[in-house]
Amino acid sequence: ELMWLVAIYSPKCGVCKKLLPEWVKAAETLKGKAVFAIIDGTVNRQTASRFSIKGYPTIKTFTPGFGRMKKIESYDGPRDADGIVQHILLHILICLERKDYV
């Protein structure tokens, strides 16, 4: 199982528009190591509400563990492709060392 990263955004948000191309670059770089998804929080309000989204963009990480998602966290790291990739690879390495990542 792979880590999931989900960006909840608004298409009208300037910061979100800047994040999306970086998100795609990071997803391409980490293909096979992590799964990236994008959710329009203005259309999928139920999902945004479920995760208590208060502003856009909001990024959530879902770390796998033994057949189900074990941990959901807010991502507050860098918003450029290189920063996202480095942050997530470090997170995966830490989880592997703790044996939290399957």
Secondary structure by P-SEA (a helix, b strand, c coil): cbbbbbbbbbcccaaaaaaaaaaaaaaaaacccbbbbbbccccaaaaaaaaccccccbbbbbbbccccccbbbbbcccccaaaaaaaaaaaaaaaaaacccc
